[in-house]
Amino acid sequence: MSGPAGSLGVFANATAVVANGGDGSGRYSAKIHSGWDIGGNANGGYLMAIAGRAMSEAVGRPPLSLTAHYLSPGPAGPCEIDVDVVRTGRRLATARATMTVEGKPILELLGTFGDQVPDDGPTFRREEPLDVMPFENCTPMRPAAASGGPALMDRLACRLCPEDDGFRRGEPTGDPTMRGWFAFVAEEPVDAIGLLLAADAFPPPIFNSDIPMAWVPTIELTVHVRGNPAPGPLRVAFRCRFIHDGLLDEEGEIWDSAGVLVAQSRQLSLMPRQVISDV
């Protein structure tokens, strides 16, 4: 298991996995916890984090790049992750995995895992950290009990940039962008597994377009882990560039409190479906 439950933070405990049988078969058991959901189905980044932790434990290295294809929603309850280690090299390992609920596949994943090696080669940065207002000046995401929004918000201490908050008042900005800050409640540290959730925890940027706000089903999500975050909230931005033929894309950047890029994400989603409550 990824650690004694009593010694883990809330997120670490909610994504803990147990190796079955100790026979090296690559099968792990876990639990999809309630409270990490949107409308009763687990957040896609949260599911990716559970599976990513199992894959990471199977290869003994943190994720560098992980892609998930979503086959079916994930309700709260027991789940299993079958991990197949494709290759293990000196620095990198590749693995694929399937997450199932009651024998039904809900997630297929393929990833590369390896330890970050700071200063291993030249550095080039075309863009500076995102221009986001200070954490204390941004708008807190409202708890589910106060807003009727996703239960996930009770687990996070996220804040939205005021310039991107119009959708919550029924006044979308017209620019499909969401910027702000990501953090766990109780200041739980964010590691490589936590970054997988951070990449999918904010309201979809399409909410700031002129398209009605509704559930946005993810088809595929890829996260590149670029570094281990320094302590403190993470500065994030998500943008939608192209919307057509019933599909949309979303690109994300995540920077730590020291101004270092620690993750990038990209996902393909269906156009908004069933209308959901405010967030």
Order of alpha helices (4+ residues) and beta strands (2+ residues): alpha-beta-beta-beta-beta-alpha-beta-beta-beta-beta-beta-alpha-beta-beta-alpha-beta-beta-beta-beta-beta
